[in-house]
């Protein structure tokens, strides 16, 4: 039995997926954004990623993209700022509720 037309042989005789294989019938996963030239996310992209991660709705694909193309310091800084804003917002809301409850 011969190999399907959509596969190519490597020099080490392992079968890999080619561009002709749209269903990825080989065992190796295809990487959607395997470009090494992907630019790091901008400020808005970092904020979006941090907010999505805080709410727990970050997709695995986006998380991997952030780890590959982003700088950890940017995410840590924005994460700390967002947590501080969240804590001060909670303090302000609780204080406003307690003031109105005392009247």
Beta strands, then each sheet from edge to edge (+ up, - down):
strand 1: 7-9
strand 2: 15-17
sheet 1: 1+ 2-
end
